[in-house]
């Protein structure tokens, strides 16, 4: 997929009714998903501008695991013994912002919510960058929506969290 095609997808995101259309384009058949898009998207890095803007407000470390993630996983220094995990989906224009402490404990009540933006300037700036970029920023609740999907080596699709389709093949949420 070229940068222009990806930009067209981003513009179309507002016209699509939800994540299912994006997942279908990225994976093909959800009962036999094709993960080939992950390496191509990673190499192309369509989110370079958003990542650059994030690095202007705080330290950013890219921690994507191409064996498990279907997103760019960024750790953003939030200062004061905390950091933010920013997930930018390779499936389409979906993101999450999750607060963790310096030892990696996730705070489930501080996931992509208005509370995050009102209590922390770094988080507020991250959310603004994502919204300006056309991302739908998922809440913890949205990410738990059940969706049928096959994650290899499964032989049959099974219901699991939407998080698994948009961000990682994990069947358990990290928080």
Secondary structure by P-SEA (a helix, b strand, c coil): ccaaaaaaaaaaccccccaaaaaaaaccccccccccaaaaaaaaccaaaaaaaaaaabbbbbbccccccccbbbbbbbcccbbbbbbbbcccccbbbbbbcccccccccccccaaaaaccaaaaaaaaaaaaaccccccccccccbbbbbcccccbbbbcccccccccccccccc
